Amino acid sequence: MQSPSPAPSVYSLTSSLREQSFRREYGRELNNYSEVYRLPADDEELDRLSPEKQHQLLCSVMGEFHPLVHQVMQDEPGIKKAALDLGCGCGSWIMDLARKYPNAYTVAVDLVPMQCIDMPPNCRSEVDDINLGLEHFYGEFDLVHARLIASGIKDYAGLIEHISRVLRPCGLLLVAEWDFRAYDEQRKPIICELHDESKPWIARWCSAVAQAARARGGHLDAANLLKLWCSDNRAFRTESVVHKDHWVPLSPWHTNPGPEGDKYREWGLAMREDTIAFLKAGRPLLLGHGFSEDLVDELEENSRESLFDPSVHLYTRVQQVTAQKKW
């Protein structure tokens, strides 16, 4: 569903709308619009992404808003600023932005209706599969944000091209992705096959998820290519394309003293909780790919146990890229 209206939109999920928006697979509700993105879109998943959980963690790791956000979103006489959030999930990021810039209008796009009883009046929700294109948004936004959507995107390089056309002159792109790998204590990627018993269970689980998501058409290598795609796009100022790595422990294993160690342990606690929920969220994707229930159970149970093993020292990496459009 796409709405040309700038009016705020809050949906009440009637039984018919819920039936239209969701389908139930392997005990979880999934979106009913995309065959690519097969992670849940139910209340349990929204809780994982909520302001008190994953969103709070990512704000702590990357900062609530990039410093350039105010540059492009601050009020200017005669100009109505606008921001777009692609794959908004529970909508925490875009609603925070809408509250910070009440004179701007903001749009949140996802595969299912965004449910929030206190959605800011300058925010609207749209249900859409962004794999189908963004032509209806061309030239409308000063800021486009996308976070952790790679598993549901068929052509990420093409999406970057669409975003470059959605942005107004000097508009800002903010994009961040996991690369679906675990990293060792030296921050080296753990490359493994599903049945490689010499590698950590969580790395083997990541391998299974990557295999299943790629088979669906998701672009699991996007995190490592974001900077290249933005640099190659002539719409963006070359010097404005900036890549940054954010390293997050998968559990609170850090023993460093002082504020830095405290920060990593806090992140590790939050990341462990998020990962445990993500292990459950991945079941429909893995089972739907054809992995046996016994194998999925084994991967999930042993991965969960490893997150509580103090001898297992692993990181995950969030890659963030910013790019600003030319005049």
Beta strands, then each sheet from edge to edge (+ up, - down):
strand 1: 22-25
strand 2: 28-31
strand 3: 82-86
strand 4: 105-110
strand 5: 123-127
strand 6: 141-147
strand 7: 167-178
strand 8: 242-249
strand 9: 315-324
sheet 1: 1+ 2-
sheet 2: 5+ 4+ 3+ 6+ 7+ 9- 8+
end
